Amino acid sequence: MPQPGHATEASAGGRHSFAPADGAGRRPAAARADRSPAWLQAVLAGLFGLAHFALLLRPGLVAAGDAFWQRPPGDMAMAVIGAEALLRDGWRLPLTATALLSAGAPLPIVYTDSMPWLVVLLKALGLSADRVAPMGLCIMLGFVLQPVAALALLRAAGIRRWEVLLAGIAFASFVPAWIMRLHMHHLALASHWTLLLALALAVQAVRRGVSLAVMAGFAALGFLVIGLHAYLWAMVAGVALGGLLADAARRPAAGSVLRGGVGFAGFLASSVLAAWLLGYQTENGTPTGFGFFSMNLLSPAVPQLSGLFGTLPAGPLVNGIIDATGGQYEGFNYLGIGILLLLPAAALHLARHGVQAPPGLWRAALPLGLVLFGCLLFALSNRILIGGHPLPVIPLPRSLDGLVNQLRASGRFLWPLAYLLPVLALAVLARARHRRAMGAVLAGLVLLQAGDMAQLDRMLRATFREPMPADFDPSPLRHPGLEGRTVMLHPPLACTRPGKWPLDLSQFAMAAMRAGLRVEGGPVTRLTDGRNCEAAHRDALAGLADRDRLHVFFAGQWPDSLLLRAAASASCRGFEMGLACGDPGLIAGFTEAPPAAPAPLQPGAELRFATGEGGSRLLGPGWSMPERWGVRLTAPEAELVLPMPPNWEGAASLTLRLHGLAASGQTVIVKAKGRELARQAGTAGNSITLAVPPEDWEDGLLALRVLLAQGGGASIDERQRVLGLEAVRLEPR
């Protein structure tokens, strides 16, 4: 790692020289710019970011009155719900807990990705959700702090030449993965400036030693980042460990090891304190997906969504991204053509001129280098894919399953390395003798990088251009009698099917919260309290006896037959998104009739589940949205509710035609009322026939659970790519 030199240095054999003063005894303008105060450079960097924000988006996005925040899409809506609920509620411990998102104990908004510390600050300042848009402010702060934090990293690397600093600030602001996060609605996760600050502290520790200031900086950063996003905290923790061990690697001794250990203990202690204040809980479900949401090995180097090259077909493509699993959009890490040319330029300069480093520098950099290399390997996961070609799977101990799946979107972990590499390249090129020529080269590379960002910039503008269309009329929620009551949204998040659920459920939850109701369930609840989806369905139907609450069942997420069972057991009215049940006087504004019952199965006729077919109305949780051939299995357990013909006598023979069972190598079990009806391995074919006695259906409905036998060794993400349901056929027994 290059050592700091004066900004006007010329490297020739490692010696430094300084530009001469002019005839009046003044140094050239470039030298004076190099020596400008750090605070002034930070202000100018912030103004650069503010201008970038204004050009790409608009300043009005920080105001609550901006039309976009009426109906923001997807994950962004969930973040807005959490932020606004906390601003509308009173103070309590944990600081981020709000009673407006829970019928029971207050729910911390750390589970709605709402950038908790920012919202707590706005609340302390007395800013209401009617005046400021918290997530809009989150976006603007990201644009402003990104170049400021990049400046801190560049200066920590010893760079003082103003043109190199400007190029580094531009490169850090034109990173495709950062803009993609904003486009994907992951606003808190787009706080990449925290990674730049962590790298700045680590580089400072490598070059100058682990000082008290570095230790305090990491402790403060740990306290801050845990209140922004957990994934960012995990990356910062790794960088902190690598930086704080620099002295121990440089000069192994008890004192240096102790200093590093105390520094990291301070980082962990401050993080734990912040987590307690914010309300993190240890139980957050049992996520899966490690190896599915990974980074493709070609992702950093092959142009994707490029403004200059489009997407080169170097592997399976999904929405312009190399994606061989269906989840590698999480590992989109194309560096951009400017950075890709910058790195070999620095390598060539280094090969020609070399670099002089003081004794111990490379040893001090070793822990940080190992951490970043580990982040690269983690991003690739144990299922490495080169385009569409998989390498042999690296087996992981079962004891690690829970840990790695807590950070299942491992493709994100290239970010620290992706930010550090260009800075190291710039530190090398900053020592070039021909300053003007190198400045022209860097300017050209920055322009190429900016041009390569053009398509992503257009996508980002389109994302924030206008709100989602209104899918329902929220006026029934403003009934005076509903204010302060609880609306129960069914099903909970863990029991929804992929597809449009974030849009419909989030829009309804937002309208209900803004109308003064408490919102329970739906997209704002990450925890399931250990219940499975079958228990959640039972509880939802049993809860209809409580008429003080408004119960909302979303069509497309519940089998229509269960919606009708709800309608038959309580006072219910239909609306654009499903069914609203409760006190007749309170639901009078919902004017539509309940949905019509799905037609019963016809003996001898096949019911298909492909797009446009009627089978999708019978699906419960565990299935994908319909595709051209049917529906994929997306969980180890899925539900299917079949309306049986009226007046059916005797047992029935039911055949389930599956997709990809033989290829998956899995064993499928089918149960009804907790009793196993059939079990079949993939080696026996793609169809399962089961005998169903009449006592296994109730009120004309046969509720089946389709399960995958455990112990196959493959993850659910492998299964969901090949295994699904195509059709069912009913025959007399």
N, C-alpha and C positions, 0 to 999 in steps of 0.2 A: 504494500500500500504506500503510495508516494508520500513523502514528507512535505510539510508545509514550506512554501517558499514565497518570497515576495512576489506580488502579482506581476511585476515587470521583469521577472527573472528570465534568463535565457539559459537553457540547459545545454551545456557542451561539456561532455565528460563528467557531468554531475556538478559542475561549478556554477555558482549563481553570479549574475552580473546585473547591474541596475542601469536603467536608461538615464542618460545625462540630463541635467537641467538645461533650460533654454538660456538665452543671453541675459535675461533678467533674473536668473537664479530660480526660476520656477520650474517645476517638473511638468512634463507633457500632460495633456488633458487625460489621456488613458491612465497614467500613473495616479493622477489625483482621483479619478473615478475608482481605481482599485482601492485607494485608501479611504474611501467614504465610510462613515460610521456604520456599524452593523445595524443599528436601529433604523437608519435611513434606508438601507438596503431592504430591511424587512417591510418597511412601509411601502416602498415601491413594489416589492413582490406581492404584497396584499392588494395593491391597486391593480397590478397585472391580473390577479385572480378575479377581482371584482369586474374588470372589463371583460374577461373571458366569460363570466357568468352572464353579464348583460348582453353580450353578443350571441351566446348560445341559447339563452332562455330569456328571462325578463326580470327586472327588479321587483315588479309587482307580485311575484310569486311568493314573497315573504308575508304578504298581507292576507288576512283571513277572508277578505272580500274578493280575492281573485276567484273567478268562476271555476277554475280547475278544481279547487278544493271542495266544491259542492258534491262531486261524485268521483273521487280519484279511484283508479283501478287496482284490483288485485291486492298484492301484499302491501302496497302503499295505503290502501284503505284501512287495513288492519292497523298499520302504524299510526295513522291519523286518529282512528278510534281510540287507541290507547292514550295518545297524547292529549286529545281534547277531553277525555274522561278525567284524566288526572287534573287538568286545569280547572275543570268544572266542580271538582270535589274538594273536600276539606283536607286538612293536614292530619297525618297519622304516621305511625311506624308500622312497616317499612315506609320510607319516604315516597316510594312509587306506587304504593297500594291504593286502589280506588274501589269503592263499593259500587260504582256504576257499571262494573263489568262482571259482577258476580252476585248470585242470590245468597251465597253463604259468606265465607270469609273474604275480605277484600282481595282483589287480584293485583299483583304487582305487574306493571307494564313492561317489565323486562322480558315478558313473554309475548309482547306485541311488536317488538323491534322498533320502539318509538324513541330511541336515543334518550334514555331516561334522565341522565344528568342535565341535558339541555332543557328538558321539560320542567325538571325540578327548579332550575335557575329561573326560567320564565315565570313559574308560579311564585317563587320568592320575590320577584320583581313586581308582582301584581299584574302581569300581562295576561289578559283573558283570551280564551279561544275565539272570541268575537272580534279581537283586534289583530292578533298575529297568527300566522300559520306555522306551527312549530316545525313541521317537516319541510316547509318552504325555507325556513330559516336554516334548517339543517343542511339543505342543498347549498345555500349561499355561503354558509360558513365553510363547507367543504371546498368550494371553489377558491375562497380567500386563503384558507389555511394550507391548502395543498402546495402552492408555490412558496409560502413562508416556511413551511417545514422542509421543503426541498432545499431552500437557501441554507437552513441550519445544517443539513447533511452535507451540502457542498462545502461550506466553510469548515465543518468538522474534518473533511477530507483534505483540508489545506489549500483549497482553491480560493484565489483572491482576484484573479483577472475578471474584470467586469463582464467581458463578452462571454467568457466561459460560464460564469454564474448565470447570465441571462439564458444561455443555451440550456443549462441544466434545469433551470426553472421551467422553461418551455417544454423540455422533454418530459418532466414530471407531470406537467399539466395536460400533455397530449398522450397519455397512456391509454390504449384501447380498453384494457380490462377495467379501468376506473370508470370511463364513460359508459361501458356496458353495464356496470353495476347500477348506475343511475337509471339507465334505460330499463333495466329489469325490476325497477321499483325498490331495490334494496338500498334505501337511503342511508340508514345508519351504518350499514356494512361498507358503504362507499366513503367512510371516514378514513381514507388511506393516509391522510396526513399523520395519523398516529403511528403508522409503520415508519414513515420518514423520520419522525422525531425519535423513535426507538433506535433506528439505525444511526442517527446522528450521535446519540449518546454512546452507542456501542463503538462506533468508529473513533470517537473521542477517547474512549477507554483504551482502545487498541493503540492509538498513536501517542497519547499523553499519560496514560495510566488511569487506574480506577480511583478517582478522587472522591471526596465527600460530595462534591457537586454532582458527579455522575450517579452515585448511589442515591442521593436525594431525588435526582431527576427520574430515575427508574421507579422509585417508590411513588412519586407523584403521578407518573404515567400509568402505573398499575392501578392506582385509585381511580384515575380518570377513565381508562379504557374499559374496565369491567362495566362501567355505566354507559358505554356506547354500544358495544357488541361483543358477545362472547368469543366469536371466531377471531376478531382482531386481538382480543386479550391473549388468546392462545399463541398467536404469532409473536406478539410483543413479548410474551413470557420467554419464548425460545431465544429471541434476539437479546433480551436482558441477560439470560444465562450465559450466552456466548460472550457478550461484552464484559460482564462482571468477572468472568474467569480469565480475562486477558492477562492480568498481572501474574496469576498463578501459572499460566503457560509460559510467560516471558521469563520469570525467575521463580521456579518452584521453591517455595519456602512456606513455613507455617503461617507467617504473617500475611502473605499475599493470598493464600488459600482461605484464611480466616476472613480477610477483607471481602473477597468475592462471596463467601458464604453469608456473611452478615448483610451484604448488599442485596443478595437474592432473597434472603429471609425478610428483609424490609419490604422488598417488592411484593412478596406473597402476603405479608401481614397487612399492608395497605390495601391489597386487592380483597382480602377476606373481610376487612372492615367495610369496604365499599359494598361488597356483595351482601353483607348483613344489613347495611343501611338501605340498600335498594330492594331487598326482598327475594334474592335468589333462593331457590329451593333445590334440594338434592334430587328430588324425584321429578323427572320431566318425561315420563313415558319411556318406551324402549325403541328408539329409532333404529332403522336399518338403512343400508345404502352405501357403505364403504366399498369402493371398487366400482360403483355405478356412477357416482358423481365425481369422477376423477378427471385428471387432465390427460389428454392424448399427447403422446410424446412429440407429435408434429405441431402441436398447437402454438408454441412460441414462435416458430420460424416460418410457418406456411401462412401466406396472406389469407385472411378471412374477414369478410365484411370490410374490405379495404376500399378506400376511395380511389385508389390508383389501379388496383389489380382485381377487384372483386374478391371472389373466393376461389382459390385454386383447388381443383378436385383431387386432393391427395388422400382421400378416404371417404367414408360415408358422411354425407352432409345432412344436417338438420337445421333449417332456418339460417343457412349460410355459415354454419360452424361445423368443424370436423367433430363428429360425434358418433362413436361406434357403440355406445351403450344406450342412448336415449337420455342420458343425464350428464354428458360431458360438456354441456353448455356451462356448467359450474366451473369447468376447467378452461374456459376461453381465456387464453393468455397470449394472444398474438402481440408481439412487441412493437410492431410498426416498422416500416422500411427505414426510417431515419435512424432508429436505435440499432436495427440489424446491420446497417452500414457503419455506424459509429463504433461498434465493438471490434470488428476486424481492423478498422483504421487505427484504433488504439493498440491493438495487438501488433500491427506492423511497425508502428512507431516504437513500441517497447522492444521489439526484436532488433530494430536498427540501433537504438540509442541506449537500451538498457535502463535500469533504475538503481539508484543507490539507496539502500535502506539501512538504518542503524541496526546494530546487533539486537536480536530478540524481537524485531518487529513481526517477522513472519510467524514466529512461535506465538506471539501475542494474538495474532489474527486467526490462529488455528481453531480455537473453540467456536468463534463466530462462523468461520468457514464450515466447520462440521455441522453446526446447527442449520445453516442455510442449505447445505447439501442434504441433510435429513429432511428439510422442508420440501426440497425437490422430489425426493423419493416418496415422501408421504403424498404429495400431489399426484404422483403417478399411481399410487396405491400398489397393492400386491397383484393386481391384474393389469399389467402394462400393455398398452395398445399402441401400435405404430400405424397410424391411419386405421385401416380395418383389419390389421393383422395382429392377433394376440400373441404375446409371449407366454411361455409356461407359467401357470399360476404359482405364486409363492405362498405356500401354506402358512397361515398364522395360528398361533396357539389360541385355543378357545377362550382362554382367560383374557385375551386382548379384544375380543369381539365387542364387549360393551364399551370399552374405552375408545376404540377407533370409530365406532358408530356414533358416539357423541359428537364427533367431528367428521361426519360422514361425507360432507361436501369437501373432500380433501383437495380437489383441484384448485381451490383458492390459495393453497399454501405456497404457490410459487411467488406470490406478490412481493415478499421482502427481497428475495433475490432479484426479481425483475426490476425493482427500484434501485438496488445497490449497484448492479452491473454497469448501467450507464454512468453513474457517478464515478466509479473507479476508472472507466474509460476516459471521462473528462479530466480526471486528476492526472492521467498520463499525458493527455494532449495539451493540458495547460502548461506543460514544461517545454512546449515546442519553441524553437528559436525564432521562426518566422511568424511573428504574432499576427500580422495582418492577413497573411495567407491562411493561417489556421482559423482565424475569425471568419473568413469568407467560407471556408469548408463547413464550419459549424452552422453558419447561417443557412447554407444550402441544405444541410441535413435536417435542420429544424423545419424548413419549408417543406421538405419531402415528408417529414413526419406529420405536419399539419395537413398536407394534402391527403395523406393516407387515412386521416381521421374523418374525411368529409362525409362518408356514408354513415358512420356512427353518429356524427354530429347531427345529420338529418334525422336519424332515428330518434335521437334524444329530443330534438325539437318537437317531433311528431308526438312523442309520449306525453309531453306537457302542454300541448297546444290547446286542448279542450277537454272538458270532463266527459265521462262516460255517458252514453244515452240513458235517459231515465227508464228503468225497466218496470217501475211500479209507481203508483200514486201514494206518497207518504202521508197524505192528509188524514186517513183514519187513525194514524198513530198520535195525532194531536188532539184526540178526544180528551176533554178536561178530566174525565174520570180515570184515564190511564196514567196521568202524571204521577211519578213516584212509585208506580207499580213495577213488577218484574215481568219481562218478556223472556220466555224460555224458547230458545232456538234449537230445533231438532233437525238433523242429528248433530252431535258434537263434532268438532274438527277431525278427530281421529277416525271417525266413522263415515267420512264423506268420500265420494268418488272423485278422481281427477277430472278436470274439465272446467266448467264454468263456475264451480262452487265459490272461488274467492270473490267473484264479481257479484253474484246474486246475494249470497249470505252477508258479505261485507257491506254492501249497499243498504240492505235492510237493517243490519245492526247499527250502522252509522245513523240512519234516519231515526231509529228508535232511541238511541242515546241522545241525539240532539233534541228529540221531542220530550226529554225528561224522564225516560224509563230506564230502569236497570236492565242490563243485557246479560243473560246467562247462556253460555254455550256458543255454538256456531263457530265462526272464525276467530273469536277473541279468546278462546280457551284452549291452551296447549295441554293441560293436565287432564287425565281421565280418571284419577283416583284408583287405578288398578282395574277398572271395569272394562269388560269387553263390549263389543258393539251390540251383541244380543241383549246383555243386561241393560245397556243404554236404551234400547228400544222398549224393553219391558217397563223401565222406570218412566220413560216418556209417556207411555199409554196409561200407566197407573197415576201419573201426575195430573191427568186431566180432571181428576176429582177436585183439584184446587182451582176454584173459579175466580180467586182473587188475582190470579196471574193470567197473562196472555200467552198462549201456547201456539207456536208457529212451526208448522211442518213444511219443509221445502220439497216440492215436487222435483223429481229427477235425482233426489238423494235418498228418498224412501221408496220402496216398492209401492205402487199405487194402491195395492190391496190393503196395505197397512194404513195408508192415508184414509181409506174408506172405513177401516175398523175404528180409527180415531174419530171420524165424522159420525159414526153410528153410536159412539159411547159418550158424546158430549155435544154441546152446542157449538157448531163450527160453520164458518163461512169461507168461501173460496176467494182468492185474489190472484194477481198476476203470477206470483211465485209459488203458490201452493195453498195451504190451508191455515186459517187462523181460528183458534178455539178459545172459549172463555165465557164470561158473563155475556148474555145476549145483548144487553144494553151497551156494553163496551165494544163489541165487535160489529155493531150495526153499520159502521162505515165501510166494512169489507162487503162488497155488494155481489160478488160472483157466487155461483153455486159451486158446491164441492165437485171435484173431477168425476167424470163418469167411470164406472167400474170397468176394468179391463175384461175383455172377453175370456171366458173359460177355455181351457185347453180342449181341443177337438180330437177325439180318438182317431188315430191313424194319420193325423195331419202334423207336419213338422213346424214348430215355432222357432224362427231364427232370431239371432241377436245382433245381426249386422246393422250397419247404419241404415236408418229408414224403416227397419222392421219393428214389429210390435213388442219384441222380447225385452227391450230396454226398460219398459214400464214395470217389469217384474224383478228388477235387480235391486239388491240391497248393497251394503258396503262390501269392499273387497274386489270390485270389478272396475275396469277402466271405462271410459266413455266408448260407445260403439265405434268399431272400425269397419272396413269394407267386408271383413270375414266374420266378425263377431266381437267379443269383449275379452280383454286380457285379465288374467288374475294378477292383482297388485298387492295382495297380502296373503299370509299363510292361511287365512280363513275368509270365506266369502259367503254371502247369503243370497238365496234365491227363493222367492215366494210365488208359488204357482196357484192360480185359481182353478180348482177342479170342477168338472162338469156337475151340474145339479143332479140329484137323484142317482148318483153313481152307486152301484152295488158291488160289493166284494173288493178284493185287492186289485191294485193297478200295477202295470208294468211300465216303467218309465226309463227311457234311454236318453242319456246325456252324451251328445257328440262333442268331444273335446278337440281342441286344436293344439297340436304339438306335444301331446302327452308322451308319445313314444320318443320324441327327440329330447325331451326334458329329462328322462330317466327318473322322474319322480313317482311317488305312490300317492294316489288321490283317495281320500275317504269321504263318503257322503253319509250325513246323519240327519235324522229328523227326531225332534223331541228328545235329543240327547242319546238316541239309540243308533248304533251303526247299521246302515242299510247295505253298504257296499264298500269294498276296498279293492283297488286295482292298481297294479304297477304298470308303468309305461310299456313294459315288454309285452303286455297282453293286448295292446292295440289302443286306439284313440276313442273308443266308446265304452261307456259304463251302463249296464242295465241293472236296475234295482227293482225288487218287489216291494210295493208300498201297501201295507194293510190300511184299511179305512180309519182305524183309530189314530193314525199318524197325521191326519189333517184335521183342522178345527175351523168351524164356521166356513167350510168350503175352501179353506186355504191350506196348502201344503208348504210349510216353511222348511227348506233344506239348507243345511250348512255344508259347504264344500271345503274340505281341509286338505292341506299338504302334510303328509307324514313327516315328522322331524327326523333328523339324523342323516339326511342325504348328503350333507356336507356342502351343498351349494347355497348361495345366498338367495334371498327372495328376488333380488334384482336380476339374477340370471334366469330364474323361473319366469318372471313376468314378461321377459322378452319372447318367450316361445309358447307358454301355456295359457290356454283360454277356453272359452265356451262358444261353440258355433250354433248349436240348436238342441232342442229337446223334442221328444216324441212320446205320446201317451198311447198305450194299448191296453185292452182288457187282459187281465191275468188268466 
